[in-house]
Amino acid sequence: MIHQAESLWQRIIEKGANSEDNFKESLNLQPGASDEEFQLIEDTLGVTLPKDMKSFYRLYNGQFW
């Protein structure tokens, strides 16, 4: 699953880079989420996050603004 997430992020970045120089840098992506962060969210919300969602956010966990 992590491979699918990497592929998706790569496609997003490549698509943006076609229209804007330094696209990836302009996204201001945060490092990926940790297991501890996922556990905190799951405990707080009382849910189990889908594995695909975790794979996606393990690579980049949102943006700095």
N, CA, C, O and CB atoms as a CASP TS submission, in Angstrom:
PFRMAT TS
TARGET T0000
AUTHOR 0000-0000-0000
METHOD Language model
MODEL 1
PARENT N/A
ATOM      1  N   MET     1       0.813  -1.210   0.000  1.00  0.00           N
ATOM      2  CA  MET     1       0.000   0.000   0.000  1.00  0.00           C
ATOM      3  C   MET     1       0.851   1.265   0.000  1.00  0.00           C
ATOM      4  O   MET     1       0.472   2.279  -0.587  1.00  0.00           O
ATOM      5  CB  MET     1      -0.922   0.003   1.199  1.00  0.00           C
ATOM      6  N   ILE     2       1.998   1.197   0.661  1.00  0.00           N
ATOM      7  CA  ILE     2       2.844   2.392   0.693  1.00  0.00           C
ATOM      8  C   ILE     2       3.309   2.734  -0.716  1.00  0.00           C
ATOM      9  O   ILE     2       3.492   3.906  -1.046  1.00  0.00           O
ATOM     10  CB  ILE     2       4.060   2.182   1.627  1.00  0.00           C
ATOM     11  N   HIS     3       3.500   1.704  -1.552  1.00  0.00           N
ATOM     12  CA  HIS     3       3.908   1.950  -2.936  1.00  0.00           C
ATOM     13  C   HIS     3       2.833   2.734  -3.684  1.00  0.00           C
ATOM     14  O   HIS     3       3.150   3.632  -4.463  1.00  0.00           O
ATOM     15  CB  HIS     3       4.197   0.622  -3.658  1.00  0.00           C
ATOM     16  N   GLN     4       1.574   2.401  -3.452  1.00  0.00           N
ATOM     17  CA  GLN     4       0.476   3.127  -4.102  1.00  0.00           C
ATOM     18  C   GLN     4       0.447   4.581  -3.645  1.00  0.00           C
ATOM     19  O   GLN     4       0.217   5.482  -4.452  1.00  0.00           O
ATOM     20  CB  GLN     4      -0.875   2.452  -3.799  1.00  0.00           C
ATOM     21  N   ALA     5       0.676   4.809  -2.377  1.00  0.00           N
ATOM     22  CA  ALA     5       0.685   6.175  -1.851  1.00  0.00           C
ATOM     23  C   ALA     5       1.854   6.963  -2.440  1.00  0.00           C
ATOM     24  O   ALA     5       1.699   8.127  -2.808  1.00  0.00           O
ATOM     25  CB  ALA     5       0.767   6.165  -0.308  1.00  0.00           C
ATOM     26  N   GLU     6       3.017   6.331  -2.528  1.00  0.00           N
ATOM     27  CA  GLU     6       4.175   7.000  -3.127  1.00  0.00           C
ATOM     28  C   GLU     6       3.891   7.363  -4.577  1.00  0.00           C
ATOM     29  O   GLU     6       4.234   8.454  -5.033  1.00  0.00           O
ATOM     30  CB  GLU     6       5.424   6.107  -3.039  1.00  0.00           C
ATOM     31  N   SER     7       3.267   6.444  -5.293  1.00  0.00           N
ATOM     32  CA  SER     7       2.929   6.683  -6.691  1.00  0.00           C
ATOM     33  C   SER     7       1.941   7.845  -6.827  1.00  0.00           C
ATOM     34  O   SER     7       2.075   8.679  -7.722  1.00  0.00           O
ATOM     35  CB  SER     7       2.344   5.412  -7.320  1.00  0.00           C
ATOM     36  N   LEU     8       0.964   7.892  -5.946  1.00  0.00           N
ATOM     37  CA  LEU     8      -0.020   8.971  -5.988  1.00  0.00           C
ATOM     38  C   LEU     8       0.636  10.320  -5.710  1.00  0.00           C
ATOM     39  O   LEU     8       0.385  11.288  -6.427  1.00  0.00           O
ATOM     40  CB  LEU     8      -1.142   8.710  -4.975  1.00  0.00           C
ATOM     41  N   TRP     9       1.470  10.392  -4.679  1.00  0.00           N
ATOM     42  CA  TRP     9       2.159  11.642  -4.379  1.00  0.00           C
ATOM     43  C   TRP     9       3.060  12.056  -5.544  1.00  0.00           C
ATOM     44  O   TRP     9       3.134  13.237  -5.886  1.00  0.00           O
ATOM     45  CB  TRP     9       2.985  11.503  -3.089  1.00  0.00           C
ATOM     46  N   GLN    10       3.741  11.088  -6.147  1.00  0.00           N
ATOM     47  CA  GLN    10       4.603  11.390  -7.278  1.00  0.00           C
ATOM     48  C   GLN    10       3.790  11.981  -8.430  1.00  0.00           C
ATOM     49  O   GLN    10       4.224  12.943  -9.064  1.00  0.00           O
ATOM     50  CB  GLN    10       5.347  10.128  -7.738  1.00  0.00           C
ATOM     51  N   ARG    11       2.627  11.418  -8.701  1.00  0.00           N
ATOM     52  CA  ARG    11       1.770  11.928  -9.771  1.00  0.00           C
ATOM     53  C   ARG    11       1.290  13.337  -9.460  1.00  0.00           C
ATOM     54  O   ARG    11       1.262  14.192 -10.346  1.00  0.00           O
ATOM     55  CB  ARG    11       0.571  11.000  -9.987  1.00  0.00           C
ATOM     56  N   ILE    12       0.911  13.588  -8.211  1.00  0.00           N
ATOM     57  CA  ILE    12       0.456  14.924  -7.810  1.00  0.00           C
ATOM     58  C   ILE    12       1.577  15.944  -8.034  1.00  0.00           C
ATOM     59  O   ILE    12       1.353  17.008  -8.611  1.00  0.00           O
ATOM     60  CB  ILE    12       0.004  14.930  -6.318  1.00  0.00           C
ATOM     61  N   ILE    13       2.778  15.607  -7.574  1.00  0.00           N
ATOM     62  CA  ILE    13       3.915  16.523  -7.666  1.00  0.00           C
ATOM     63  C   ILE    13       4.330  16.732  -9.121  1.00  0.00           C
ATOM     64  O   ILE    13       4.613  17.858  -9.529  1.00  0.00           O
ATOM     65  CB  ILE    13       5.102  15.988  -6.848  1.00  0.00           C
ATOM     66  N   GLU    14       4.367  15.660  -9.898  1.00  0.00           N
ATOM     67  CA  GLU    14       4.740  15.795 -11.310  1.00  0.00           C
ATOM     68  C   GLU    14       3.726  16.647 -12.067  1.00  0.00           C
ATOM     69  O   GLU    14       4.107  17.489 -12.880  1.00  0.00           O
ATOM     70  CB  GLU    14       4.857  14.412 -11.966  1.00  0.00           C
ATOM     71  N   LYS    15       2.451  16.436 -11.807  1.00  0.00           N
ATOM     72  CA  LYS    15       1.397  17.214 -12.481  1.00  0.00           C
ATOM     73  C   LYS    15       1.562  18.703 -12.165  1.00  0.00           C
ATOM     74  O   LYS    15       1.502  19.537 -13.069  1.00  0.00           O
ATOM     75  CB  LYS    15      -0.020  16.722 -12.046  1.00  0.00           C
ATOM     76  N   GLY    16       1.769  19.038 -10.896  1.00  0.00           N
ATOM     77  CA  GLY    16       1.955  20.430 -10.505  1.00  0.00           C
ATOM     78  C   GLY    16       3.234  21.027 -11.060  1.00  0.00           C
ATOM     79  O   GLY    16       3.272  22.199 -11.435  1.00  0.00           O
ATOM     80  N   ALA    17       4.286  20.212 -11.110  1.00  0.00           N
ATOM     81  CA  ALA    17       5.577  20.696 -11.603  1.00  0.00           C
ATOM     82  C   ALA    17       5.510  21.055 -13.082  1.00  0.00           C
ATOM     83  O   ALA    17       6.313  21.855 -13.562  1.00  0.00           O
ATOM     84  CB  ALA    17       6.662  19.644 -11.372  1.00  0.00           C
ATOM     85  N   ASN    18       4.564  20.473 -13.806  1.00  0.00           N
ATOM     86  CA  ASN    18       4.403  20.804 -15.220  1.00  0.00           C
ATOM     87  C   ASN    18       3.890  22.227 -15.410  1.00  0.00           C
ATOM     88  O   ASN    18       4.085  22.822 -16.470  1.00  0.00           O
ATOM     89  CB  ASN    18       3.454  19.817 -15.886  1.00  0.00           C
ATOM     90  N   SER    19       3.242  22.768 -14.401  1.00  0.00           N
ATOM     91  CA  SER    19       2.680  24.109 -14.542  1.00  0.00           C
ATOM     92  C   SER    19       3.345  25.162 -13.655  1.00  0.00           C
ATOM     93  O   SER    19       3.081  26.354 -13.806  1.00  0.00           O
ATOM     94  CB  SER    19       1.221  24.065 -14.238  1.00  0.00           C
ATOM     95  N   GLU    20       4.203  24.731 -12.734  1.00  0.00           N
ATOM     96  CA  GLU    20       4.827  25.686 -11.809  1.00  0.00           C
ATOM     97  C   GLU    20       6.202  25.194 -11.386  1.00  0.00           C
ATOM     98  O   GLU    20       6.350  24.064 -10.920  1.00  0.00           O
ATOM     99  CB  GLU    20       3.937  25.907 -10.569  1.00  0.00           C
ATOM    100  N   ASP    21       7.209  26.049 -11.551  1.00  0.00           N
ATOM    101  CA  ASP    21       8.554  25.705 -11.072  1.00  0.00           C
ATOM    102  C   ASP    21       8.520  25.622  -9.545  1.00  0.00           C
ATOM    103  O   ASP    21       7.769  26.346  -8.891  1.00  0.00           O
ATOM    104  CB  ASP    21       9.621  26.760 -11.555  1.00  0.00           C
ATOM    105  N   ASN    22       9.331  24.746  -8.996  1.00  0.00           N
ATOM    106  CA  ASN    22       9.425  24.571  -7.534  1.00  0.00           C
ATOM    107  C   ASN    22       8.086  24.217  -6.903  1.00  0.00           C
ATOM    108  O   ASN    22       7.808  24.592  -5.764  1.00  0.00           O
ATOM    109  CB  ASN    22       9.965  25.840  -6.889  1.00  0.00           C
ATOM    110  N   PHE    23       7.268  23.500  -7.644  1.00  0.00           N
ATOM    111  CA  PHE    23       5.929  23.149  -7.150  1.00  0.00           C
ATOM    112  C   PHE    23       5.985  22.394  -5.827  1.00  0.00           C
ATOM    113  O   PHE    23       5.275  22.738  -4.883  1.00  0.00           O
ATOM    114  CB  PHE    23       5.191  22.310  -8.186  1.00  0.00           C
ATOM    115  N   LYS    24       6.828  21.365  -5.758  1.00  0.00           N
ATOM    116  CA  LYS    24       6.893  20.562  -4.529  1.00  0.00           C
ATOM    117  C   LYS    24       7.277  21.433  -3.334  1.00  0.00           C
ATOM    118  O   LYS    24       6.680  21.317  -2.264  1.00  0.00           O
ATOM    119  CB  LYS    24       7.907  19.405  -4.690  1.00  0.00           C
ATOM    120  N   GLU    25       8.258  22.293  -3.509  1.00  0.00           N
ATOM    121  CA  GLU    25       8.690  23.159  -2.421  1.00  0.00           C
ATOM    122  C   GLU    25       7.569  24.112  -1.994  1.00  0.00           C
ATOM    123  O   GLU    25       7.415  24.419  -0.811  1.00  0.00           O
ATOM    124  CB  GLU    25       9.929  23.953  -2.839  1.00  0.00           C
ATOM    125  N   SER    26       6.789  24.576  -2.985  1.00  0.00           N
ATOM    126  CA  SER    26       5.712  25.518  -2.668  1.00  0.00           C
ATOM    127  C   SER    26       4.569  24.862  -1.893  1.00  0.00           C
ATOM    128  O   SER    26       3.752  25.552  -1.283  1.00  0.00           O
ATOM    129  CB  SER    26       5.171  26.133  -3.947  1.00  0.00           C
ATOM    130  N   LEU    27       4.515  23.534  -1.918  1.00  0.00           N
ATOM    131  CA  LEU    27       3.481  22.832  -1.150  1.00  0.00           C
ATOM    132  C   LEU    27       3.743  22.886   0.354  1.00  0.00           C
ATOM    133  O   LEU    27       2.817  22.743   1.152  1.00  0.00           O
ATOM    134  CB  LEU    27       3.393  21.380  -1.601  1.00  0.00           C
ATOM    135  N   ASN    28       5.005  23.094   0.742  1.00  0.00           N
ATOM    136  CA  ASN    28       5.370  23.157   2.163  1.00  0.00           C
ATOM    137  C   ASN    28       4.904  21.915   2.918  1.00  0.00           C
ATOM    138  O   ASN    28       4.285  22.013   3.977  1.00  0.00           O
ATOM    139  CB  ASN    28       4.773  24.409   2.809  1.00  0.00           C
ATOM    140  N   LEU    29       5.212  20.748   2.357  1.00  0.00           N
ATOM    141  CA  LEU    29       4.750  19.491   2.942  1.00  0.00           C
ATOM    142  C   LEU    29       5.450  19.176   4.256  1.00  0.00           C
ATOM    143  O   LEU    29       6.659  19.363   4.392  1.00  0.00           O
ATOM    144  CB  LEU    29       4.964  18.354   1.966  1.00  0.00           C
ATOM    145  N   GLN    30       4.676  18.699   5.217  1.00  0.00           N
ATOM    146  CA  GLN    30       5.216  18.250   6.492  1.00  0.00           C
ATOM    147  C   GLN    30       5.713  16.815   6.345  1.00  0.00           C
ATOM    148  O   GLN    30       5.237  16.082   5.479  1.00  0.00           O
ATOM    149  CB  GLN    30       4.150  18.355   7.615  1.00  0.00           C
ATOM    150  N   PRO    31       6.657  16.413   7.175  1.00  0.00           N
ATOM    151  CA  PRO    31       7.076  15.007   7.168  1.00  0.00           C
ATOM    152  C   PRO    31       5.884  14.107   7.488  1.00  0.00           C
ATOM    153  O   PRO    31       4.879  14.558   8.038  1.00  0.00           O
ATOM    154  CB  PRO    31       8.224  14.768   8.187  1.00  0.00           C
ATOM    155  N   GLY    32       6.011  12.852   7.141  1.00  0.00           N
ATOM    156  CA  GLY    32       4.930  11.896   7.350  1.00  0.00           C
ATOM    157  C   GLY    32       4.543  11.705   8.810  1.00  0.00           C
ATOM    158  O   GLY    32       5.338  11.941   9.720  1.00  0.00           O
ATOM    159  N   ALA    33       3.311  11.276   9.010  1.00  0.00           N
ATOM    160  CA  ALA    33       2.788  11.019  10.356  1.00  0.00           C
ATOM    161  C   ALA    33       3.416   9.752  10.929  1.00  0.00           C
ATOM    162  O   ALA    33       3.765   8.827  10.195  1.00  0.00           O
ATOM    163  CB  ALA    33       1.245  10.891  10.331  1.00  0.00           C
ATOM    164  N   SER    34       3.549   9.728  12.235  1.00  0.00           N
ATOM    165  CA  SER    34       4.135   8.578  12.931  1.00  0.00           C
ATOM    166  C   SER    34       3.027   7.638  13.432  1.00  0.00           C
ATOM    167  O   SER    34       1.850   7.996  13.460  1.00  0.00           O
ATOM    168  CB  SER    34       5.021   9.053  14.119  1.00  0.00           C
ATOM    169  N   ASP    35       3.434   6.446  13.819  1.00  0.00           N
ATOM    170  CA  ASP    35       2.482   5.495  14.395  1.00  0.00           C
ATOM    171  C   ASP    35       1.832   6.084  15.644  1.00  0.00           C
ATOM    172  O   ASP    35       0.647   5.868  15.896  1.00  0.00           O
ATOM    173  CB  ASP    35       3.182   4.161  14.733  1.00  0.00           C
ATOM    174  N   GLU    36       2.615   6.830  16.422  1.00  0.00           N
ATOM    175  CA  GLU    36       2.085   7.440  17.641  1.00  0.00           C
ATOM    176  C   GLU    36       0.997   8.464  17.317  1.00  0.00           C
ATOM    177  O   GLU    36      -0.009   8.548  18.022  1.00  0.00           O
ATOM    178  CB  GLU    36       3.215   8.105  18.437  1.00  0.00           C
ATOM    179  N   GLU    37       1.199   9.242  16.252  1.00  0.00           N
ATOM    180  CA  GLU    37       0.191  10.227  15.853  1.00  0.00           C
ATOM    181  C   GLU    37      -1.092   9.542  15.375  1.00  0.00           C
ATOM    182  O   GLU    37      -2.195   9.985  15.696  1.00  0.00           O
ATOM    183  CB  GLU    37       0.746  11.139  14.747  1.00  0.00           C
ATOM    184  N   PHE    38      -0.940   8.467  14.613  1.00  0.00           N
ATOM    185  CA  PHE    38      -2.126   7.731  14.176  1.00  0.00           C
ATOM    186  C   PHE    38      -2.873   7.152  15.371  1.00  0.00           C
ATOM    187  O   PHE    38      -4.102   7.197  15.424  1.00  0.00           O
ATOM    188  CB  PHE    38      -1.737   6.609  13.203  1.00  0.00           C
ATOM    189  N   GLN    39      -2.126   6.610  16.328  1.00  0.00           N
ATOM    190  CA  GLN    39      -2.762   6.021  17.508  1.00  0.00           C
ATOM    191  C   GLN    39      -3.513   7.077  18.299  1.00  0.00           C
ATOM    192  O   GLN    39      -4.614   6.815  18.782  1.00  0.00           O
ATOM    193  CB  GLN    39      -1.720   5.338  18.399  1.00  0.00           C
ATOM    194  N   LEU    40      -2.942   8.261  18.441  1.00  0.00           N
ATOM    195  CA  LEU    40      -3.602   9.349  19.158  1.00  0.00           C
ATOM    196  C   LEU    40      -4.916   9.731  18.469  1.00  0.00           C
ATOM    197  O   LEU    40      -5.934   9.920  19.133  1.00  0.00           O
ATOM    198  CB  LEU    40      -2.670  10.575  19.253  1.00  0.00           C
ATOM    199  N   ILE    41      -4.891   9.843  17.155  1.00  0.00           N
ATOM    200  CA  ILE    41      -6.117  10.177  16.410  1.00  0.00           C
ATOM    201  C   ILE    41      -7.156   9.082  16.585  1.00  0.00           C
ATOM    202  O   ILE    41      -8.325   9.367  16.844  1.00  0.00           O
ATOM    203  CB  ILE    41      -5.810  10.382  14.908  1.00  0.00           C
ATOM    204  N   GLU    42      -6.735   7.833  16.443  1.00  0.00           N
ATOM    205  CA  GLU    42      -7.679   6.721  16.569  1.00  0.00           C
ATOM    206  C   GLU    42      -8.273   6.661  17.973  1.00  0.00           C
ATOM    207  O   GLU    42      -9.475   6.449  18.129  1.00  0.00           O
ATOM    208  CB  GLU    42      -6.987   5.393  16.233  1.00  0.00           C
ATOM    209  N   ASP    43      -7.444   6.844  18.985  1.00  0.00           N
ATOM    210  CA  ASP    43      -7.936   6.825  20.368  1.00  0.00           C
ATOM    211  C   ASP    43      -8.884   7.984  20.633  1.00  0.00           C
ATOM    212  O   ASP    43      -9.920   7.808  21.275  1.00  0.00           O
ATOM    213  CB  ASP    43      -6.766   6.877  21.352  1.00  0.00           C
ATOM    214  N   THR    44      -8.532   9.168  20.142  1.00  0.00           N
ATOM    215  CA  THR    44      -9.357  10.358  20.363  1.00  0.00           C
ATOM    216  C   THR    44     -10.710  10.225  19.675  1.00  0.00           C
ATOM    217  O   THR    44     -11.741  10.563  20.256  1.00  0.00           O
ATOM    218  CB  THR    44      -8.634  11.612  19.859  1.00  0.00           C
ATOM    219  N   LEU    45     -10.708   9.734  18.443  1.00  0.00           N
ATOM    220  CA  LEU    45     -11.956   9.634  17.678  1.00  0.00           C
ATOM    221  C   LEU    45     -12.700   8.327  17.906  1.00  0.00           C
ATOM    222  O   LEU    45     -13.871   8.205  17.546  1.00  0.00           O
ATOM    223  CB  LEU    45     -11.667   9.787  16.211  1.00  0.00           C
ATOM    224  N   GLY    46     -12.031   7.357  18.497  1.00  0.00           N
ATOM    225  CA  GLY    46     -12.655   6.058  18.723  1.00  0.00           C
ATOM    226  C   GLY    46     -12.900   5.291  17.425  1.00  0.00           C
ATOM    227  O   GLY    46     -13.906   4.597  17.278  1.00  0.00           O
ATOM    228  N   VAL    47     -11.962   5.430  16.486  1.00  0.00           N
ATOM    229  CA  VAL    47     -12.088   4.757  15.192  1.00  0.00           C
ATOM    230  C   VAL    47     -10.760   4.096  14.833  1.00  0.00           C
ATOM    231  O   VAL    47      -9.729   4.363  15.451  1.00  0.00           O
ATOM    232  CB  VAL    47     -12.520   5.760  14.081  1.00  0.00           C
ATOM    233  N   THR    48     -10.803   3.241  13.836  1.00  0.00           N
ATOM    234  CA  THR    48      -9.591   2.690  13.244  1.00  0.00           C
ATOM    235  C   THR    48      -9.477   3.284  11.848  1.00  0.00           C
ATOM    236  O   THR    48     -10.369   3.112  11.017  1.00  0.00           O
ATOM    237  CB  THR    48      -9.616   1.109  13.205  1.00  0.00           C
ATOM    238  N   LEU    49      -8.385   3.979  11.597  1.00  0.00           N
ATOM    239  CA  LEU    49      -8.195   4.600  10.296  1.00  0.00           C
ATOM    240  C   LEU    49      -7.884   3.531   9.242  1.00  0.00           C
ATOM    241  O   LEU    49      -7.203   2.551   9.541  1.00  0.00           O
ATOM    242  CB  LEU    49      -7.063   5.649  10.359  1.00  0.00           C
ATOM    243  N   PRO    50      -8.374   3.712   8.023  1.00  0.00           N
ATOM    244  CA  PRO    50      -8.074   2.762   6.952  1.00  0.00           C
ATOM    245  C   PRO    50      -6.573   2.723   6.644  1.00  0.00           C
ATOM    246  O   PRO    50      -5.882   3.738   6.736  1.00  0.00           O
ATOM    247  CB  PRO    50      -8.861   3.127   5.685  1.00  0.00           C
ATOM    248  N   LYS    51      -6.086   1.541   6.279  1.00  0.00           N
ATOM    249  CA  LYS    51      -4.660   1.369   5.977  1.00  0.00           C
ATOM    250  C   LYS    51      -4.220   2.262   4.827  1.00  0.00           C
ATOM    251  O   LYS    51      -3.116   2.806   4.856  1.00  0.00           O
ATOM    252  CB  LYS    51      -4.360  -0.090   5.641  1.00  0.00           C
ATOM    253  N   ASP    52      -5.072   2.422   3.808  1.00  0.00           N
ATOM    254  CA  ASP    52      -4.712   3.281   2.674  1.00  0.00           C
ATOM    255  C   ASP    52      -4.521   4.727   3.120  1.00  0.00           C
ATOM    256  O   ASP    52      -3.620   5.414   2.639  1.00  0.00           O
ATOM    257  CB  ASP    52      -5.790   3.207   1.582  1.00  0.00           C
ATOM    258  N   MET    53      -5.356   5.180   4.023  1.00  0.00           N
ATOM    259  CA  MET    53      -5.243   6.552   4.529  1.00  0.00           C
ATOM    260  C   MET    53      -3.929   6.724   5.290  1.00  0.00           C
ATOM    261  O   MET    53      -3.229   7.723   5.125  1.00  0.00           O
ATOM    262  CB  MET    53      -6.446   6.901   5.444  1.00  0.00           C
ATOM    263  N   LYS    54      -3.611   5.745   6.117  1.00  0.00           N
ATOM    264  CA  LYS    54      -2.361   5.806   6.867  1.00  0.00           C
ATOM    265  C   LYS    54      -1.159   5.814   5.925  1.00  0.00           C
ATOM    266  O   LYS    54      -0.208   6.567   6.136  1.00  0.00           O
ATOM    267  CB  LYS    54      -2.264   4.624   7.840  1.00  0.00           C
ATOM    268  N   SER    55      -1.199   4.982   4.890  1.00  0.00           N
ATOM    269  CA  SER    55      -0.095   4.930   3.928  1.00  0.00           C
ATOM    270  C   SER    55       0.124   6.292   3.283  1.00  0.00           C
ATOM    271  O   SER    55       1.262   6.733   3.121  1.00  0.00           O
ATOM    272  CB  SER    55      -0.370   3.873   2.847  1.00  0.00           C
ATOM    273  N   PHE    56      -0.962   6.951   2.917  1.00  0.00           N
ATOM    274  CA  PHE    56      -0.891   8.259   2.275  1.00  0.00           C
ATOM    275  C   PHE    56      -0.256   9.289   3.208  1.00  0.00           C
ATOM    276  O   PHE    56       0.624  10.043   2.792  1.00  0.00           O
ATOM    277  CB  PHE    56      -2.289   8.721   1.848  1.00  0.00           C
ATOM    278  N   TYR    57      -0.697   9.324   4.462  1.00  0.00           N
ATOM    279  CA  TYR    57      -0.201  10.322   5.410  1.00  0.00           C
ATOM    280  C   TYR    57       1.138   9.949   6.046  1.00  0.00           C
ATOM    281  O   TYR    57       1.754  10.791   6.700  1.00  0.00           O
ATOM    282  CB  TYR    57      -1.218  10.534   6.491  1.00  0.00           C
ATOM    283  N   ARG    58       1.598   8.725   5.872  1.00  0.00           N
ATOM    284  CA  ARG    58       2.942   8.362   6.352  1.00  0.00           C
ATOM    285  C   ARG    58       4.017   9.074   5.533  1.00  0.00           C
ATOM    286  O   ARG    58       5.124   9.301   6.021  1.00  0.00           O
ATOM    287  CB  ARG    58       3.150   6.830   6.283  1.00  0.00           C
ATOM    288  N   LEU    59       3.693   9.422   4.303  1.00  0.00           N
ATOM    289  CA  LEU    59       4.665  10.090   3.435  1.00  0.00           C
ATOM    290  C   LEU    59       4.717  11.589   3.692  1.00  0.00           C
ATOM    291  O   LEU    59       5.796  12.158   3.860  1.00  0.00           O
ATOM    292  CB  LEU    59       4.330   9.831   1.974  1.00  0.00           C
ATOM    293  N   TYR    60       3.571  12.218   3.721  1.00  0.00           N
ATOM    294  CA  TYR    60       3.470  13.659   4.014  1.00  0.00           C
ATOM    295  C   TYR    60       2.225  13.865   4.854  1.00  0.00           C
ATOM    296  O   TYR    60       1.147  13.375   4.515  1.00  0.00           O
ATOM    297  CB  TYR    60       3.415  14.530   2.692  1.00  0.00           C
ATOM    298  N   ASN    61       2.375  14.585   5.941  1.00  0.00           N
ATOM    299  CA  ASN    61       1.271  14.791   6.873  1.00  0.00           C
ATOM    300  C   ASN    61       0.793  16.241   6.807  1.00  0.00           C
ATOM    301  O   ASN    61       0.950  17.007   7.758  1.00  0.00           O
ATOM    302  CB  ASN    61       1.697  14.426   8.314  1.00  0.00           C
ATOM    303  N   GLY    62       0.220  16.593   5.687  1.00  0.00           N
ATOM    304  CA  GLY    62      -0.320  17.940   5.543  1.00  0.00           C
ATOM    305  C   GLY    62       0.734  18.945   5.122  1.00  0.00           C
ATOM    306  O   GLY    62       1.796  18.587   4.613  1.00  0.00           O
ATOM    307  N   GLN    63       0.413  20.219   5.348  1.00  0.00           N
ATOM    308  CA  GLN    63       1.271  21.297   4.902  1.00  0.00           C
ATOM    309  C   GLN    63       1.523  22.300   6.035  1.00  0.00           C
ATOM    310  O   GLN    63       0.722  22.443   6.958  1.00  0.00           O
ATOM    311  CB  GLN    63       0.650  21.999   3.692  1.00  0.00           C
ATOM    312  N   PHE    64       2.666  22.989   5.928  1.00  0.00           N
ATOM    313  CA  PHE    64       2.962  24.107   6.823  1.00  0.00           C
ATOM    314  C   PHE    64       2.384  25.366   6.172  1.00  0.00           C
ATOM    315  O   PHE    64       2.568  25.570   4.972  1.00  0.00           O
ATOM    316  CB  PHE    64       4.523  24.251   7.090  1.00  0.00           C
ATOM    317  N   TRP    65       1.705  26.195   6.922  1.00  0.00           N
ATOM    318  CA  TRP    65       1.163  27.441   6.361  1.00  0.00           C
ATOM    319  C   TRP    65       1.620  28.605   7.170  1.00  0.00           C
ATOM    320  O   TRP    65       1.273  29.745   6.862  1.00  0.00           O
ATOM    321  CB  TRP    65      -0.361  27.413   6.306  1.00  0.00           C
TER
END
